[in-house]
Amino acid sequence: MKNPIIAAVAFDGISPFHLSVPCLVFGADRTKLGLPRFDFRVCAMEEGPIHTDAGLSIVVPHGLSALDEADIVIIPSWKDLEDTLAAPFKDALQRAPRRGALLVGLCLGTFAIAGAGLLAGRKATTHWAYTDRLRKLHPDIAIDADVLYVDDGDIITSAGVAAGLDCCLHIVRARYGAEAALRLARHVVLSPHRQGGQAQFIERPLAPTPNADRFAKALDDVRASLGEAHSLDSVAEAAGLTRRTFTRRFQKTTGTSFGDWLADQRVALAQRLLEQTDKSMDIVAFEAGFGSATSLRQHFAARLRTSPRQYRREFSRSTKAPGGLSLL
């Protein structure tokens, strides 16, 4: 059997880290780990040296024609997100799934695949900070902003930066088995399967409230007392509105229901308490308004796809060394 051909696309201005992700997983001899010997190729979109965004230049041995031989085509990132793809590159991407190749977009590489018209009506993800931009450019994509990667059969997309490693490990696991993926993860000192998704990394600043009227004040009062009970009727009364009028205005102002908004506010408070304090799970749950640690765990699982304990382990200040290294 021929060695599987893996082709990664490089372009002028690429991040060396993004390009190194597929190189790390597929570019070295991993036969001792139970993996096949990959025929790994880095393919350039332009002739001549490739200049990276870190000031380094690299010479790429292959052109776009090598993509037509690849079993897996990987776009490690992308630039000029709103520009039309060059015709030769677009055609090469479109040919890949038609001939049975796996097409992979890591981080912003999702934009390139979307630009080739290959994600219409399909599920995908990208770096959380760019999901709104992807949705605006390609409203026909079902975007999941919370996960580390989306496997949609012949196309796989990943979230930002380090999630590319999770995605590549997933490809190894799906094609060559869990044991091979576990050995590879150990070899490169990486978790074989990270808990949660990128939802736990998304910054969710509190939206500014419009005009300091009774409606805005009522919401501010809820935010200031999340540990207390707050019903739709009590907050509507505080806002001086009927339940129906309050519900309609709340939906128009926030784009969500009062119940979902309140749960999001409480999860955000719980995140801050887990990051900044050593309070027990029961105390965190009580102060954030969940009532019990069980309820807290359920809301974390639903919204952040991780547990409060795992979240504290990853983000607590008390578990970080001065340089930001985890002490756990």
N, C-alpha and C positions, 0 to 999 in steps of 0.2 A: 504494500500500500504506500502511496506517496505521502510525504509529510504534509500535514495541514498547512495551508498558506494563510498567513495573517498579514494583512496590509493596513498600516496606519498612515493617515494623511497628515503631512506637515505643510505649513504655509508660512509665508513671511509674517513675522510678528507673533508667532506661536509662543506660548509659555513652555519653557523647558520641563517644568513639573508635569504639565498636562501630557506632553509627549512622552515623558518617562514612564507614565502609568502602564500603557500597553507594552512598552519596552521591558519593564520589570517583570510582568507576568508572562509574556509570550516570547521575549527576545533572548532569553538565556536558555541554556541546555537544562531541562528539567526532567530528563529521562530517568534519573535516579529516584525521582519522586513519583514515578508511575505515570508520567505524562509523555505524550509523543514528542518527537523532536520537531518543533515547529519551524517552518520556513517563514521567518519573520522579515517583512519588508517595510521600510519607511519610504513612502511615495511623496514626491514633491508636486505641488501644483505649478510651480514656476521653475524655470531653468536657472542654474547657478546656485550660489550659496544661499541658505535660508538664514535670515537674521531673526533671532528670538527677541522677546521683549525684555530679556535679562542682559542684553548686550553681547550674547554669545552668537557665533555663526556656526552653522553645521553644513556639511556637504551631504546631500541625499542621493543615494545611488539609483533610485527608481523614479519613473514618471507615472502619470495617471494610467497608462496602459497596463501597469501591473495590477490595478484593481480588478481587471477582468478575469484574472486567474485566481483571485483570492477566495478562500472559503469563508473568511470573516473580514469585513471591511470596517475599520474603526476610525471615526472622526473624533480626535481627542479633545477638541475645543473648536471655537470658531471666532471670526472677527467680522466687522462690517455687517452686523446682524440684519439690517434692513435692506442691504444691497441684493440685487438679483445675482444668482449664482452664474458663474461663467458656464457657457453651454457645454464644453467638454466635461467639466466636473459634474454638472447636473445630469448629463447623459450617463456618465459612469455610475453615479449613485442609483439612477433609475434601473440600470441593467442588473445591478447586484441582486436584489430580491427576485427578479424575474428568472435568473439562472440558478436560484437556490442558495445564494450566499446569505450569511447573516450580516445585517447592517447594524452597527453600534454607534450611537452618538453619546459621547461622554460630556457632561456639563453642557457648555454652550454648543457642542457639536449637534445637539438636538435641532438647533436653528438651521443648520445646513441640510439636515434630512427633511425638515419641514419645508425649506426653500425649494427642495426638489419635488415637492408635492406628494410626498410619500406617507405623511402622517394624517391626512384628512380623514376624519371619522374614526381615528384610532387613539389609544391611550398613550401618553408620553409624560415625561417629566424633564426638568432641567434645574439649574441652580435656583433656589427659592427667590433670590433677589431679582430674577429675570422672568419669573412666571407670568407676571402681568404683561410684560412686553411681548412675550411669546403668544399670550392669549389675544392681545390686540392685533398682532400681525397675522395670526392664524387662528381665528375664532372657531374653526371647524375641528380643532384638536381637543380631545378630552384630557385636560391637564390635571395631573395629580401632583400638587405641590408638596405633599407631606412625605413621600417615600424616598428611599435612596436610589431605587431604580425601578423601571417598568419593563417587564418582559412581555412583549406583545407578539410572540412567535418569531417571525423573521426580522423583526426590528426591536432592538433593545435600547433604551435611553436611560441616562443616569442623572442624578442630582450633581451638585457642584463639587469640584476639587477632589477631596479624598473619597467621595462616593464612587468615583471612577474605579478605584481599587475594589470596592465592594461589588461593583458591576462585573468587573473582569473575573473576580473569584466566582461569582454566580455562573458565568459562562463556563468556567472550568468545571464547576460542580455539576452543571446540567449536562455537559457533553462527555466528561471523563470521570464522573463519579465523586461522591462526597469524600472518600478517603484520599483521593489525589488532591482535592481542593484543601482538605485539612492539612495535609503534608506541606503543600505550597504555602498556606497561611502561616504555619509554624516557621517555615524556612525564612520567610520575609518579615517575621515578627508582626503579624497582623491578625486581628480577630477574624476567625473564619466566617462569622456571621454577626454583624453588629446588631444590637437591640435597637428597636425604634427606627424612626426615619428622620428626615431633615426637618420635620415639624418642630422638633425640640430646639432647633437652631434659629428658627425664624424670629426675627425681631418684630414685635407687635406693639409699637408705641400706642399710647392711648390717643384716640382721635380727638382733636379739639372739639369742644361742644359749641354749637352755634349760639350766638346771642345769649347773654346771661338772663334768660327769662325763667319762669317757674319750671318749665320742662327741663332746661339745661341744669338748673339747680337740683332738681329731683335726681337726675342721673349722677351729678357730682356727689350728692349725699349718699347714694347707694355705693359709689366707689369708695367713699370714706368710711363705710361701715359694712364691708363685705361679710364680716363674721356674723352679722345679724340676719334675721329672716326678712326677706323682701318678696312680697307677692306682686303680681301684675296690678291687682286692684289697689294696693296700698301706694304703689309708686305713681299710678295714674291719678289717684286722689291728691297726692303731694304736688303733682304737676298741674292740678286744677283742671283736669280733662276727664272726659268719660273714658271708660275702658276701650270702647271702639275707636274713639278719636286718638287716644294715646297710642294704641296699637298701630293705627295707620300712620301716624306721624313718626313713631319709632322705626317702623320698617323703612319709611322713606328716608329717614335721617341716617340710620346705621346700616341698612341693607340686610338686616337679620331680625330674628324674633327677640323679644325681651329675655326669654328663657335661655336661648343660646348665648346672647350677649352676657348675661349674668354669669353663666358657667365659664365663659372665656375670661371674664374679669377675675373670677375666683381662681382659675388655673394659673393666670398670670401672677396673682398675688402669691399663690403657693410656690411657683417657680422662684420668685424673689426670696421667699422665706427659706427655701431649700438651699439656694445659692449663698445667702448671706448670714444664716443662723445655724445653730446646732440643735434647734428645737426638735422634739420628737415628732414622729409622723402624726400622732394623735393631736398634738398641739397645733401643728401646721394645718391639719384638716379642720380643726375647730376655728382657728383664726381666719382661715380662708373661707369659712362658711359651708364646708362640706359635711360637718357633723361627725364624720367618722373616717378613720384611715381607709376603710373599705371603699367608701364612696370616693375618697381622694384617688385611690388606685384605679377605680373604674373610669373616672374622668381623665386621668392621665393616659390610660390605655386607649381611650376613645379619641382623644385630641392630639396626643403627642406620640402615641404608639411606643411608649416606654413606661416604666414604673417610677414612682417618686424616688425610690431608693437608688435605682440606676441613674436617674437624673441627677440626684445629689452627688453620686459618685463621679459623674462626668463634669459637673459644673460648680460644685461647692468650692468656695474660696479656701476653706480649711483643708482641702485635699490637694491644693496646688502649691508647688514649690515656688520660690521667688521668680524663677524664669518661666513660670507658667506650666512646668512639668507636673504631671500627676504623681502624687505620692502613694497611690494605691497600686 
